[in-house]
Amino acid sequence: MVRRKESDAKALLAFFSQSGRLKSEKRRGWLMKLGLAHPESVADHSYRTALMAMVLSDSRGLDTERAVRLALLHDLPEAVVGDAMPEERSGTAKAAIETKAMEDLLKGLPPKVRYLYREAWSEFMGGKTQEARLVRQLDKLEMAMQAWEYAKGLSDPSSAREFLATARKQITDGELLELLRRIEF
């Protein structure tokens, strides 16, 4: 059994507590653009993105541990800064704000773990590895799947099509494009 110092235990609990905010952080696009009263949370989105990353990484023979780590961390800064739609926060401003939030979240973790997660965050943001490219595109595919699922219950399903268009612009992977084609409405 690993014994931790009191300060280490407090830091871990703070990290887990802050991360838990994602469970109540609603995805703004669904709130603002579709007017849903009870949309998915960022944690809901991150979970399915991680599951998709696991399955596709395993099937492709990629580093699945790395892919799942990227998927689980990809929206973690939103526990501090909240979710935002692309027109509210994007580009270098988004990267700077979210990187600062990630630093704040990680500061109490053990140095080895903090380093590992910083590196994973940089990898995801840079999108240069196969795993990072996969997770970045799965992030968009998961959003499109959620739009497809919501559209089934909307009186005007066309209002959810802009989410598919966004995904279509950012997905280049052939297998993911085929999945996207199968959910278009």
PyMOL commands that set and color helices and strands:
alter all, ss='L'
color gray80, all
select helices_A, chain A and resi 6-23+28-32+42-60+64-73+78-81+91-106+111-126+130-151+157-170+174-183
alter helices_A, ss='H'
color red, helices_A
deselect
rebuild
show_as cartoon
